[in-house]
Amino acid sequence: MSEISFDDFLKVDVRVGTIVRAEAYPEARNPSYKLYVDLGPEIGERKTSAQVTVHYTIEELVGKQVAAVINFPGKQIGSFMSEILVLGFPDDQGAVVLVEPNRRVRNGGRLF
């Protein structure tokens, strides 16, 4: 993997937000949910689809704070336009475990 500069890192806008709504996304190619994330008053609510059905139910996702890249262009996922990329790491079987702060923080806070 090549090295990047700090200026390259600053180009990736990673923010924290709270999942305010989650819905099943049965039309997705892989098992997924539609997530609606409140990224604070400056950014607002953004939506994404996420393949997080192995470790999370819809009910436990609502209210969870997550990290997301907010400055990628939108991506059409089937009939759904994904506006952000919620971040996660793979577990031993490759299922997504979401990145989340270990304390509540203000929605919209930028990673540094």
N, C-alpha and C positions, 0 to 999 in steps of 0.2 A: 504494500500500500504506500502511496506517495505521501510525503509530508505536505501540510498546508500552512499558510501563514495565519496569524491571528486575524488579519483583515478578511481572509477567506472564511474563517469561523464566524465572524460578525455578519457575513452575508446570509447565514442561516438564522432565521428568526424563530426561535423556539420559545413558546409562551406556555403558561399554565392556564387551565380553564377547568370549569366544572361541568360534568355531563348533566344536562338538565332534562334530557329525554332520550330514550333508547327504544328502538322498534326492531322487530324481526325484519329481515330482508330475504324473504324466501326466493326471490328472483335471482339472487346472486349466484354466480358459478360455484363458489365455495361458501360454506356456512358463515354467515356474517350478520351483523347488526348495523342499522343506521343509527349514528350517534349525533346528537345536537349538543354543542359545547359552548357554554357561556365564557367568552374570553375577556370579559370586563367591558366597561362603558366605552372605551376608546375603539375597541375592535368589534364588539358585539357578538352575536351568536353565529357560529359557523357549523357546517355539517360535514360528516364524513361517513364512509362505510368502513367497518373494521372486522377482521376475522378473529374475534375474541370469544367465540361461543364455547370453547373448551373449558375455560376457567371462570367465565362470568355469565351470570344471568342478567336479563334486562333489569330486574329489580335491584340487584346489587350495583349495577353500573350507575344508576341515577344517584347523583350527589357525590360521586367519586371525582376527585381532581386528577387530571392527567396532563402530560406534556404533549405539545403538538407543534409541528412546523406549520407556520401560517403563511409563509410567502412562496409556496409552490403555486404554479398555475392550477386552476381547477382541472379535475380529471373525471371524465365520464366513466362511471362504473355501471354498466347496464343502463337502466332508465334513471339512474341517480347521479347527480353531479357532486362529487366529493370536493370540498373546498380547503381542507386541511389534511395533514397526515398525523394521526395520533401515534405516538411512539411506544414501542415495546421491545422486549427481548424474548428470544426463544427459550422455552424450557427444554428438558432433555429429549422430549419427543418432537420438538419444533413448534409447539403451540405457543401463542403469544401471551406474554405476561406484561401488562401495561406498566409504563414508567409513571410513577406518581410521587409527589412530595411526601415526606414522612410527617409533615405538619401542615395544617391549613395555611395557605398563603393567599394573597390578593389575586383574584382572577386577572389575567393579562400581564402578570409579572414575567419579565424576560429572563431567560436562562443566561447566566454569566459564570 
